[in-house]
Amino acid sequence: MLKVHSRCDLRCDHCYVYEHADQTWRGRPVRMAPATVRAAAKRIAEHAREHELPVVHVVLHGGEPLLLGAAGLREVLAELRAAITPWTRLDLRMQTNGVLLDEELCRVLVDHDVQVGVSFDGDRAANDRHRLFAHGGSSHDQVRRALALLRHPDHRTSYAGILCTIDVRNDPDRVYEALLAERPPRVDLLLPHATWDRPPDRPGTGSTPYADWLGRIYRRWVDEGRPVSIRLFEALAPGGGGTEAFGLAPADVLVVEADGSWEQVDSLKTAYHGAAETGFDVFGHSVDEASRHPGVAVRQTGVDGLCATCRACPVMDRCGGGLYAHRWRTGSGFDNPSVYCEDLLRLIDTVDTYPPPVASAGQGAEQAAPPVDDLLDDLATGYGSEQTLDLLAAAQLSITRALLAAWRERSGQTAAWDLLVDLDAKASDAVRAVLTHPFVRPWLVHRLVPSARPGASRAADPLPAIALAAALRAGCSATVDVPVRSGVLALPTLGSLVLPVAVDGTVEVTVLPDGFRVRGGPEDQTVLLDAGGPDAAGWRPTRPVPVPGGHLLVEDGDPYRDCYGQPVAPRLEHSAARVLGRTLAEACRFVDRDVPVHAAALAGGLRAVVPLAPDQAGPLRSATARHAFGAVALTPDAAPEAIAVLLVHEWQHVKLGAALDLYDLVEPGHTTRIRVPWRPDPRPVEGVLQGVYAHLAVTQVWQARAAAGVSAHPDASAHAARFLAWTRDGADALLASRSLTVAGERFVERVRQALEETGVGSG
């Protein structure tokens, strides 16, 4: 670790370099001199050569390394590469607060293949609790701008992840959602540095607040399919391998300070003044000499370097005594358990006992998320595996949770939010069922971005209805004040209550064992959820219909289903809803007959079908909405075999939309329009990409019907040939447009390959 600049442009009050026991920074030069960089690079190269190391890892650190500026940073990186790469592979990394990151610095980092970690503590309230400028101003916007730069396709190869120092006063859900919203490849959650002399803050009455805080994130992370690598949780898992902070692996870090001094790992600065010093420097001492310092050597001894308490602990091999610096106590030195000992024990118990998502038959624990290439390659087959669909669904849930947290940040702390947080801990399945309802996210988007829908500013606060719906599903006692609009109380996943008078206002709703009671309207009402009968007493329940493999909702009541850019049908008569249910069930059977892999994909994620309003100009229509994952809209009176094609076609759009929420397949800002055979007007690149992916699946349907000789479709071969040609031409036009990212080109090439495999034997 090279301390290339010893000052910082922030004044974080939890920083161990400036705010804790060690104050040696005051006597250091502001920046590492070129001669010091050369000497350090020479020592590292010498060590790699003598020990025939296959790789060395060098981290640029500070202070704040970006204070070097682009030219200074380029000089340091060039010196390191010139000296070290003749002898070994050099893995260059940098830890930064991100405030100064700009396009020029990003180009330097990409040119020198530097992996960048950014220090970021989550949502604005969490980040601004500690990470402030000296004048007290917020750094939140600047850091988010830096993270956006690193996510850009031109710089993404340098995006290593986010380092987050936890504070148990922050809301763990909001922190987690804010971190995931930045789409990091990895997250490091760090316990704040503390010792027995300076113990960590423990607000509240619980004895393990840090384990409780981290445990909440861990359970949610597992429930959502581990959507990002979180190093702390992976390290504490059985066989996780450990890190500097956990496990018994030998310490492998030395620090070169700005003046060339060799030091031990710099977290020791939290223990006492001068704790990291070795007395050696790069001008007169080799890496081997520095590594023989007693403070470094003791951390190579594994279990023998632990205190008696730790050696007797049943999770010794997992915890490893915690971070070395956290063991310090005046009088006994480092011969103590971690000051976080009780929290670590509790957290390991959570990791061991919290059940992972249900595994498929014959499988063990939940598999890790595949790399981006694997996921996109899997989708490019035209359907996608169960694991891929689960990951897309988990990512969509994370986005919805992030939007929910953003709305809470805007609207403030409320009783409804507190109820939802409590339910998420006690009845997470009920909360998940509500948050995965396709029209919760459109509701949140409409409130957060009023321009997304005319009149959205009048939309009700979504939090109370979401919390109430979760409480009803969980059977938990609760009383909630819920806004109504135009006399309608909408409860996602459950239905809508139409009050006798169409007014705006607020009603008090109390959960009952078999329903709920409403007070504050024109008259008190009690609704029994299982009373049966169509639309009794103003209650309009959602209508699940049985289909092969489960149920679909005929969603004709949710006020936020109107997000498809074309009119949706009003609530269907009960008899019409039953007819549509039978039609959907038969359509699903046709999908299973023709393309079983697509039937499995539909069963894995399709939750609701929205009837569109009839239109004589377009009697056969269908649609999807980017924010309504899990739902499609279609005209309800089409024949089952036609609806089968519409379901497959629209589900392609849903899947690709979810992938586009995760990965940039089209170069940002590209304005190219492409002519395609299925539309008279030139289409934007993303529209063509969506069309190609949807038509790939339709081609597969018609190919299957042609091969099976389905008597109802004597023209199946002609349909198959037409869609095959359309899809091939669209894919070729995309590849020729030079408007795709590297990942986008790979995806379309794989689609093209799947298309040719589909087209074998086609007439």
C-alpha positions in Angstrom: 0.0 0.0 0.0 1.6 3.3 -1.1 0.6 6.5 0.7 1.1 8.6 -2.4 -0.6 11.7 -0.8 -0.8 12.2 2.9 -3.5 14.9 3.0 -7.2 14.7 2.2 -9.9 17.0 0.8 -12.5 15.6 3.3 -12.6 15.7 7.0 -14.4 12.5 8.0 -14.7 12.3 11.7 -14.4 8.5 11.7 -11.0 8.5 9.8 -8.3 6.5 11.6 -5.5 8.4 9.9 -6.3 11.9 11.1 -8.9 11.5 13.9 -7.6 8.6 16.0 -4.7 7.9 18.3 -1.8 8.1 15.8 -0.9 11.5 14.6 2.3 10.8 12.7 0.7 12.2 9.5 1.5 15.7 10.8 5.2 15.1 10.2 4.9 13.5 6.7 5.5 15.2 3.4 2.3 16.2 1.7 2.9 13.9 -1.3 5.3 11.1 -2.1 8.3 12.4 -3.9 9.3 10.8 -7.3 12.5 9.5 -5.7 10.4 7.7 -3.1 8.1 6.2 -5.7 11.2 4.9 -7.6 12.7 3.4 -4.5 9.4 1.7 -3.5 8.9 0.4 -7.0 12.4 -1.0 -7.0 11.9 -2.7 -3.6 8.7 -4.3 -4.8 10.2 -5.5 -8.1 13.3 -6.8 -6.2 11.0 -8.8 -3.8 8.9 -10.2 -6.7 12.0 -11.3 -8.6 13.7 -12.9 -5.6 10.6 -14.9 -4.6 9.3 -15.5 -8.1 5.9 -14.1 -7.2 3.3 -14.6 -9.9 1.6 -11.3 -9.0 1.9 -8.4 -6.6 -0.9 -6.1 -5.5 -0.2 -2.4 -5.1 -2.9 -0.1 -3.7 -2.6 3.7 -4.0 -3.9 5.2 -0.8 -3.7 8.3 1.3 -4.9 10.7 2.5 -6.5 11.1 -0.9 -4.5 9.8 -3.9 -6.5 11.9 -6.4 -4.9 15.0 -4.9 -1.9 14.1 -7.1 -3.9 15.2 -10.1 -3.9 13.5 -13.5 -0.3 14.2 -14.4 1.0 13.2 -11.0 -1.0 10.1 -10.9 0.1 9.1 -14.4 3.8 9.5 -13.4 3.4 7.3 -10.3 1.6 4.6 -12.3 4.1 4.6 -15.1 7.0 4.3 -12.7 5.4 1.3 -11.0 4.6 -0.5 -14.2 8.1 0.2 -15.7 9.8 -1.2 -12.6 7.6 -4.1 -11.6 6.0 -5.6 -14.8 9.3 -7.1 -16.2 9.3 -9.4 -13.2 5.6 -10.2 -12.3 2.0 -9.3 -13.0 1.1 -6.0 -11.4 -2.4 -5.7 -10.0 -2.9 -2.0 -9.4 -5.7 -0.7 -7.2 -6.7 2.6 -5.6 -8.9 3.6 -2.7 -10.4 7.1 -3.1 -13.2 9.2 -1.7 -14.1 10.0 -5.3 -14.7 13.7 -4.9 -12.1 14.8 -7.5 -12.7 12.0 -10.0 -13.3 13.4 -13.5 -13.1 12.2 -17.1 -9.4 12.9 -17.4 -8.5 10.9 -14.2 -10.8 8.1 -15.4 -8.8 7.9 -18.6 -5.6 7.6 -16.7 -7.0 4.9 -14.5 -8.3 2.9 -17.4 -5.1 3.3 -19.4 -3.1 1.9 -16.5 -5.7 -0.8 -15.7 -6.2 0.5 -12.1 -9.1 -1.0 -10.1 -10.8 1.7 -8.1 -12.6 1.4 -4.8 -14.7 4.3 -3.7 -15.5 5.2 0.0 -19.3 5.8 0.2 -21.5 5.2 3.3 -24.9 4.9 1.5 -27.8 7.3 1.4 -27.3 11.0 1.9 -28.1 11.0 5.6 -25.7 8.1 6.2 -22.9 9.4 4.1 -23.2 12.9 5.5 -23.1 11.7 9.1 -19.3 11.4 8.7 -18.0 12.1 5.2 -18.0 15.9 5.1 -15.8 18.7 3.9 -13.9 20.7 6.5 -16.5 23.5 6.1 -19.2 21.0 7.0 -20.6 20.6 3.5 -21.9 17.3 2.1 -19.8 15.1 -0.2 -22.7 12.9 -1.3 -23.4 14.4 -4.7 -19.7 14.5 -5.7 -19.2 10.8 -4.7 -22.3 9.7 -6.6 -21.1 11.6 -9.6 -17.8 9.7 -9.3 -19.6 6.4 -9.1 -21.6 7.3 -12.2 -18.4 8.0 -14.1 -17.0 4.6 -13.1 -20.2 2.9 -14.3 -19.8 4.4 -17.7 -18.9 1.8 -20.4 -15.6 3.6 -21.1 -14.5 3.3 -17.5 -16.4 0.3 -16.1 -13.3 -1.9 -16.3 -11.8 0.2 -13.5 -14.8 0.0 -11.2 -13.8 -2.3 -8.3 -16.5 -1.5 -5.8 -17.6 0.5 -2.8 -16.2 0.6 0.8 -18.8 1.5 3.4 -18.0 2.1 7.0 -21.1 1.3 9.0 -22.8 3.3 11.6 -25.6 1.6 13.5 -27.5 4.8 13.8 -28.1 4.7 10.0 -31.0 2.7 8.5 -29.5 -0.5 7.2 -32.2 -0.9 4.5 -31.6 2.6 3.1 -27.8 2.0 3.2 -28.1 -1.3 1.4 -30.4 0.1 -1.2 -28.2 3.1 -1.8 -25.1 0.9 -2.2 -26.9 -1.4 -4.7 -28.3 1.5 -6.6 -24.6 2.3 -7.6 -24.3 -1.2 -9.2 -20.9 -1.9 -7.6 -19.1 -5.2 -8.6 -18.3 -5.6 -4.8 -19.2 -4.0 -1.5 -17.0 -4.0 1.6 -18.8 -3.3 4.8 -16.4 -2.2 7.5 -16.8 -2.0 11.2 -15.7 1.4 12.5 -12.2 1.3 13.9 -12.3 0.9 17.7 -10.3 -0.6 20.6 -10.9 -1.6 24.2 -9.4 1.8 25.1 -11.8 3.6 22.7 -14.8 1.2 22.3 -17.4 1.6 19.6 -20.6 3.5 20.1 -23.4 1.2 21.1 -26.6 3.2 21.0 -29.7 1.5 22.4 -30.0 -1.3 24.9 -28.9 -4.3 22.8 -25.6 -6.0 23.4 -24.8 -6.7 19.7 -26.0 -3.6 17.7 -23.4 -4.2 15.0 -24.3 -7.8 14.5 -28.0 -6.9 14.5 -27.4 -4.1 11.9 -25.3 -6.3 9.7 -27.6 -9.3 10.2 -30.5 -7.4 8.8 -28.6 -6.7 5.6 -27.4 -10.2 5.5 -30.9 -11.7 5.6 -32.1 -9.4 2.9 -29.0 -10.0 0.8 -29.7 -13.8 1.0 -33.4 -13.3 0.3 -32.7 -11.3 -2.8 -30.3 -13.9 -4.2 -27.0 -12.3 -3.2 -27.3 -9.6 -6.0 -23.8 -8.3 -5.4 -20.6 -9.6 -3.8 -20.4 -8.5 -0.1 -16.9 -9.4 1.1 -17.7 -9.5 4.8 -20.5 -12.0 4.5 -18.5 -14.2 2.0 -15.5 -14.1 4.3 -17.5 -15.2 7.3 -19.2 -18.1 5.5 -17.8 -21.6 6.1 -14.8 -22.0 3.8 -15.0 -18.3 2.9 -11.3 -17.8 2.9 -11.1 -14.9 5.3 -9.8 -11.3 4.8 -7.4 -9.1 6.8 -10.3 -8.6 9.2 -11.4 -12.2 9.6 -9.8 -15.7 9.5 -6.3 -17.0 10.2 -4.6 -16.3 6.9 -1.1 -14.7 7.4 -1.0 -10.9 7.1 0.2 -9.9 3.6 0.1 -6.1 3.7 3.0 -3.6 4.1 2.6 0.1 3.9 5.0 2.7 2.3 4.3 6.0 3.9 4.7 9.3 1.9 8.3 9.7 3.3 9.3 6.2 2.3 8.9 4.6 5.7 7.9 0.9 5.8 4.9 0.6 8.2 2.6 -2.2 9.3 -1.0 -2.3 8.2 -2.3 1.3 8.7 -5.4 0.3 10.7 -3.1 0.0 13.7 -3.1 3.8 13.8 -6.3 3.5 15.7 -4.5 1.8 18.6 -1.8 4.3 19.8 0.6 6.9 18.4 3.3 5.2 16.4 1.6 1.8 16.5 2.3 1.0 12.8 6.0 2.1 12.8 8.7 -0.4 11.9 11.9 1.8 11.9 12.6 0.7 8.3 12.3 2.6 5.0 12.5 1.8 1.3 15.8 3.5 0.9 17.7 1.2 3.2 15.6 -1.9 3.8 14.1 -4.6 1.7 10.6 -6.0 1.9 12.0 -9.1 3.6 13.6 -7.0 6.3 10.3 -5.1 6.9 8.3 -8.3 7.0 10.5 -9.7 9.8 9.5 -6.9 12.1 7.9 -8.5 15.2 4.6 -6.7 14.7 4.3 -8.2 11.2 5.8 -11.6 12.1 3.3 -12.2 14.9 0.5 -11.9 12.3 2.0 -14.8 10.3 1.6 -17.3 13.1 -2.1 -18.1 12.7 -3.8 -19.5 15.8 -0.6 -19.1 17.9 -0.9 -15.3 17.5 -4.4 -15.3 19.2 -5.2 -14.8 22.9 -6.3 -17.7 25.0 -10.0 -16.6 24.8 -9.9 -16.7 21.0 -8.0 -20.0 20.9 -10.8 -21.6 23.0 -13.6 -20.2 20.8 -15.6 -22.6 18.5 -15.5 -20.1 15.6 -11.9 -19.2 16.0 -11.1 -20.3 12.4 -13.9 -18.1 11.0 -13.4 -15.0 13.1 -9.6 -15.3 13.5 -9.8 -12.8 16.4 -11.2 -10.1 14.2 -9.1 -7.2 12.9 -5.8 -7.0 14.7 -6.1 -3.3 15.6 -9.5 -3.9 17.3 -7.8 -6.1 19.9 -5.7 -3.3 21.5 -6.0 -2.6 25.2 -3.4 -0.6 27.2 -1.6 -3.0 29.5 -2.2 -6.3 27.6 -1.5 -4.9 24.1 -3.0 -7.0 21.3 -3.4 -10.1 23.4 -7.2 -9.8 23.7 -10.3 -10.7 21.7 -11.7 -8.1 19.4 -13.6 -5.3 21.0 -16.4 -6.5 18.6 -16.1 -10.1 19.9 -19.8 -10.5 20.9 -21.0 -8.9 17.7 -18.8 -11.2 15.6 -20.0 -14.3 17.4 -23.6 -13.3 16.9 -23.1 -12.4 13.2 -21.4 -15.7 12.4 -24.4 -17.4 14.1 -26.7 -15.5 11.7 -24.6 -16.5 8.7 -24.8 -20.1 9.8 -28.5 -20.3 10.8 -30.3 -18.1 8.4 -31.7 -20.3 5.6 -30.6 -19.4 2.1 -33.3 -19.3 -0.7 -34.9 -22.6 -1.4 -32.6 -24.6 -3.7 -33.8 -26.5 -6.7 -34.1 -30.3 -6.4 -30.8 -31.9 -6.2 -28.9 -28.7 -5.5 -27.3 -27.3 -2.4 -27.0 -23.7 -1.3 -27.9 -20.8 -3.5 -25.4 -20.4 -6.3 -23.4 -17.2 -6.7 -24.5 -14.8 -9.3 -22.9 -15.6 -12.7 -20.6 -13.1 -14.4 -22.3 -10.6 -16.7 -21.2 -12.5 -19.8 -22.7 -15.7 -18.5 -26.0 -14.1 -17.6 -26.4 -12.3 -21.0 -25.3 -15.4 -22.9 -28.0 -17.4 -21.1 -30.6 -14.8 -21.9 -29.4 -14.8 -25.5 -30.6 -18.3 -26.0 -34.1 -16.8 -26.2 -35.4 -17.9 -22.9 -32.9 -18.0 -20.0 -32.4 -20.4 -17.2 -34.3 -20.5 -13.8 -31.2 -19.0 -12.1 -31.0 -16.1 -14.5 -34.6 -15.3 -14.2 -34.3 -15.5 -10.4 -31.4 -13.0 -10.5 -33.3 -10.6 -12.7 -36.3 -10.8 -10.4 -34.0 -10.2 -7.4 -32.5 -7.2 -9.0 -35.9 -5.8 -9.8 -36.9 -6.2 -6.2 -33.8 -4.3 -5.1 -34.7 -1.5 -7.5 -38.2 -1.3 -6.0 -36.7 -1.3 -2.5 -34.3 1.5 -3.5 -37.2 3.6 -4.9 -39.1 2.9 -1.6 -36.2 4.2 0.4 -35.9 7.3 -1.9 -39.6 8.0 -1.3 -39.1 7.6 2.5 -36.2 10.0 2.3 -38.4 12.5 0.5 -41.5 12.0 2.7 -39.7 11.6 6.0 -40.1 9.1 8.9 -43.7 7.9 9.3 -45.6 5.3 11.2 -46.2 3.4 8.0 -42.5 3.2 7.3 -41.8 1.9 10.8 -44.5 -0.7 10.4 -43.1 -1.8 7.1 -39.6 -2.1 8.6 -41.0 -4.2 11.5 -42.9 -6.4 9.1 -39.8 -6.9 6.9 -38.0 -8.3 10.0 -40.9 -10.5 11.2 -42.8 -11.4 8.0 -40.4 -10.8 5.2 -42.4 -13.1 2.8 -45.4 -10.9 3.1 -43.4 -7.7 2.4 -41.7 -9.4 -0.5 -45.0 -10.5 -2.0 -46.2 -6.9 -2.0 -43.0 -5.3 -3.2 -42.8 -7.7 -6.1 -46.3 -6.8 -7.2 -45.8 -5.4 -10.7 -47.5 -2.0 -10.1 -45.8 -1.0 -6.8 -42.8 0.2 -8.7 -44.8 2.3 -11.2 -46.6 3.9 -8.2 -43.3 4.9 -6.6 -41.9 6.2 -10.0 -45.0 8.3 -10.4 -44.6 9.9 -7.0 -40.8 10.4 -7.3 -40.9 11.5 -11.0 -44.2 13.4 -11.5 -43.4 13.9 -15.2 -43.6 10.2 -15.6 -47.4 10.4 -15.6 -49.8 13.3 -15.9 -51.5 13.9 -12.6 -48.9 11.9 -10.7 -48.5 14.6 -8.1 -52.1 13.8 -6.9 -51.2 10.1 -6.5 -51.6 8.9 -2.9 -48.5 8.3 -0.7 -47.7 4.7 -1.5 -46.1 3.8 1.9 -49.3 3.3 4.0 -51.0 1.1 1.4 -47.9 -1.0 0.9 -47.4 -1.4 4.7 -51.1 -2.2 5.2 -51.2 -4.8 2.4 -48.1 -6.5 3.9 -49.7 -6.5 7.4 -52.9 -8.0 5.9 -51.0 -10.7 4.1 -49.0 -11.5 7.3 -52.0 -11.4 9.6 -50.3 -8.9 11.8 -52.3 -6.5 14.0 -51.9 -2.9 12.8 -53.8 0.4 12.4 -52.7 2.6 9.6 -53.9 6.0 8.2 -54.1 5.4 4.5 -54.7 8.1 1.8 -57.5 7.6 -0.7 -57.9 9.2 -4.1 -61.2 9.7 -5.8 -62.8 7.5 -3.1 -60.6 4.4 -3.9 -58.4 2.7 -1.3 -56.0 0.6 -3.3 -54.1 -2.3 -1.7 -51.5 -3.9 -3.9 -51.8 -7.6 -4.4 -55.2 -7.6 -2.6 -57.6 -5.3 -4.4 -59.4 -2.0 -4.1 -62.1 -0.7 -1.8 -64.5 1.8 -3.5 -65.9 4.1 -0.9 -69.5 5.4 -1.2 -68.2 9.0 -2.0 -65.5 9.7 -4.5 -63.4 12.1 -2.5 -59.8 12.5 -1.6 -58.7 12.1 2.0 -57.4 9.8 4.6 -59.0 6.8 6.4 -58.0 4.8 9.4 -57.7 1.1 8.5 -57.4 -1.6 11.2 -56.3 -5.1 10.4 -58.7 -7.8 11.6 -58.2 -11.5 11.8 -60.2 -12.1 8.6 -60.1 -8.7 6.9 -60.0 -5.0 7.8 -62.1 -2.2 9.2 -62.2 1.3 7.6 -63.0 4.4 9.7 -63.1 8.1 8.6 -64.9 7.8 5.3 -68.6 8.6 4.8 -69.4 5.5 6.9 -67.4 2.8 8.7 -66.9 -0.4 6.7 -65.7 -3.9 7.5 -64.2 -5.9 4.6 -63.9 -9.7 4.9 -61.1 -10.8 2.5 -62.4 -14.4 2.1 -66.1 -13.6 2.0 -66.4 -14.6 -1.6 -68.8 -13.2 -4.2 -68.0 -10.6 -6.9 -67.3 -7.1 -5.7 -69.4 -7.2 -2.5 -69.8 -4.0 -0.5 -67.5 -2.0 -2.8 -64.6 -4.4 -2.3 -63.0 -5.4 -5.6 -60.5 -8.2 -4.9 -57.7 -9.1 -7.3 -58.6 -12.3 -9.2 -56.1 -15.1 -9.4 -56.8 -17.6 -12.1 -55.3 -21.1 -12.2 -52.8 -21.7 -15.0 -50.4 -24.7 -15.4 -47.7 -24.4 -12.8 -49.5 -21.8 -10.6 -51.7 -18.7 -10.8 -51.9 -15.4 -12.7 -53.6 -12.3 -11.5 -56.1 -10.8 -13.8 -55.1 -7.3 -12.8 -58.0 -5.0 -13.8 -58.2 -2.9 -10.6 -54.8 -1.5 -9.6 -54.9 2.2 -10.4 -51.2 2.1 -11.5 -51.7 -0.6 -14.1 -52.3 2.2 -16.5 -48.7 2.5 -17.5 -48.6 0.9 -21.0 -49.1 3.9 -23.2 -52.5 2.7 -24.4 -55.9 2.5 -22.7 -56.4 -0.3 -20.2 -59.8 -1.9 -19.8 -62.0 -1.0 -16.8 -62.8 -3.8 -14.3 -64.2 -6.8 -16.1 -67.5 -8.3 -15.2 -67.0 -11.4 -13.1 -68.1 -13.7 -16.0 -65.7 -12.0 -18.4 -62.8 -12.4 -15.9 -63.6 -16.1 -15.7 -63.5 -16.4 -19.5 -60.2 -14.6 -19.6 -58.8 -16.9 -16.9 -59.8 -20.0 -18.9 -58.2 -18.4 -22.1 -55.0 -17.7 -20.3 -54.8 -21.2 -18.9 -55.3 -22.7 -22.4 -52.8 -20.2 -23.8 -50.2 -21.3 -21.2 -50.8 -24.9 -22.2 -50.2 -24.0 -25.8 -46.9 -22.3 -24.9 -45.9 -25.5 -23.0 -46.8 -27.6 -26.0 -44.9 -25.5 -28.5 -41.9 -24.1 -26.6 -41.5 -25.7 -23.1 -38.4 -23.6 -22.3 -40.4 -20.4 -22.8 -43.3 -21.9 -20.7 -40.8 -22.4 -17.9 -39.6 -18.8 -18.3 -43.1 -17.5 -18.1 -43.9 -19.7 -15.0 -40.7 -18.3 -13.3 -41.7 -14.7 -13.4 -45.1 -13.7 -15.0 -47.4 -12.7 -12.2 -50.2 -10.6 -13.7 -52.0 -9.9 -17.0 -53.7 -6.6 -17.6 -56.6 -6.5 -20.0 -56.4 -3.7 -22.6 -59.4 -1.7 -23.8 -60.9 -2.9 -27.0 -59.9 -1.1 -30.2 -61.4 -1.9 -33.6 -58.3 -0.5 -35.3 -56.1 -3.0 -33.5 -58.1 -5.9 -32.2 -55.0 -8.0 -31.4 -52.6 -5.9 -29.2 -50.2 -6.4 -26.3 -47.7 -4.3 -24.4 -45.2 -4.2 -21.6 -44.0 -1.4 -19.3 -40.4 -1.1 -18.2 -41.2 -0.4 -14.6 -43.9 -3.2 -14.3 -41.7 -6.3 -14.1 -43.8 -9.4 -13.9 -46.8 -8.2 -15.9 -47.9 -8.0 -19.5 -51.0 -6.3 -21.0 -53.1 -7.7 -23.9 -56.5 -7.7 -25.5 -58.6 -10.2 -23.6 -60.8 -11.5 -26.4 -58.2 -13.1 -28.6 -57.9 -16.8 -29.3 -55.8 -18.8 -26.9 -53.2 -19.8 -29.5 -52.8 -16.1 -30.5 -52.5 -15.1 -26.8 -49.8 -17.8 -26.4 -47.7 -16.0 -29.0 -48.4 -12.6 -27.4 -47.3 -13.9 -23.9 -44.0 -15.3 -25.3 -43.4 -12.1 -27.3 -44.1 -9.7 -24.4 -42.2 -11.7 -21.8 -39.1 -11.3 -24.0 -39.5 -7.5 -23.6 -39.9 -7.9 -19.8 -36.7 -10.0 -19.5 -34.6 -7.7 -21.7 -35.9 -4.6 -19.9 -34.8 -6.1 -16.6 -31.4 -6.9 -18.1 -31.1 -3.3 -19.4 -31.7 -2.1 -15.8 -28.4 -3.9 -14.9 -26.2 -3.6 -18.0 -25.6 -1.0 -20.7 -26.1 -2.8 -24.0 -26.5 0.4 -26.0 -23.8 3.1 -26.0 -25.2 6.0 -23.8 -26.3 9.0 -25.8 -26.4 7.2 -29.1 -29.0 8.8 -31.4 -28.8 6.4 -34.3 -32.0 5.2 -35.8 -32.2 1.9 -37.7 -34.6 0.7 -40.4 -36.1 -2.7 -39.7 -38.4 -4.8 -41.9 -41.2 -5.0 -39.3 -41.8 -1.3 -38.9 -42.2 1.5 -41.6 -40.3 4.1 -39.6 -36.6 4.0 -38.4 -36.4 2.8 -34.8 -34.0 3.8 -32.0 -31.3 1.3 -31.2 -32.9 0.0 -28.0 -36.2 -0.5 -29.8 -34.5 -2.6 -32.4 -32.7 -4.6 -29.8 -36.1 -5.2 -28.1 -37.7 -6.2 -31.4 -34.9 -8.6 -32.3 -35.1 -10.3 -28.9 -38.9 -10.6 -29.0 -38.9 -11.9 -32.6 -36.3 -14.5 -31.7 -38.8 -16.2 -29.4 -41.7 -15.8 -31.8 -39.5 -17.5 -34.5 -39.0 -20.3 -32.1 -42.8 -20.6 -31.5 -43.6 -20.8 -35.2 -40.7 -23.1 -35.9 -42.1 -25.5 -33.3 -45.6 -25.3 -34.7 -44.3 -25.9 -38.2 -42.2 -28.9 -37.1 -45.1 -30.4 -35.2 -47.5 -30.0 -38.1 -50.2 -28.3 -36.0 -53.3 -28.5 -38.2 -54.7 -25.2 -37.0 -51.6 -23.4 -38.5 -51.0 -24.6 -42.1 -49.1 -21.4 -42.7 -46.8 -21.9 -39.7 -43.7 -22.4 -42.0 -44.4 -19.1 -43.7 -44.7 -17.3 -40.4 -41.5 -18.9 -39.2 -39.6 -17.9 -42.3 -40.8 -14.3 -42.1 -39.9 -13.9 -38.4 -36.6 -15.6 -39.0 -35.7 -13.1 -41.7 -36.9 -10.2 -39.7 -34.8 -11.2 -36.7 -31.7 -11.9 -38.7 -31.9 -8.6 -40.6 -32.5 -6.7 -37.3 -29.6 -8.4 -35.6 -27.3 -7.7 -38.5 -28.4 -4.0 -38.6 -27.6 -3.7 -34.9 -24.1 -5.1 -35.3 -23.5 -2.9 -38.3 -24.6 0.3 -36.4 -21.7 0.5 -34.1 -24.1 1.7 -31.4 -23.7 -1.2 -29.0 -21.4 -1.6 -26.0 -19.0 -4.5 -25.9 -21.6 -6.4 -23.8 -24.3 -5.4 -26.3 -22.4 -6.7 -29.3 -21.7 -10.0 -27.6 -25.4 -10.3 -26.6 -26.6 -9.7 -30.2 -23.9 -12.1 -31.6 -25.2 -14.8 -29.3 -28.8 -14.0 -30.3 -27.7 -14.3 -33.9 -26.1 -17.7 -33.1 -29.3 -18.9 -31.4 -31.3 -17.7 -34.4 -29.2 -19.7 -36.8 -29.6 -22.8 -34.6 -33.4 -22.1 -34.6 -33.4 -21.7 -38.3 -31.8 -25.1 -39.1 -34.2 -27.0 -41.3 -36.6 -24.0 -41.8 -38.2 -23.6 -45.2 
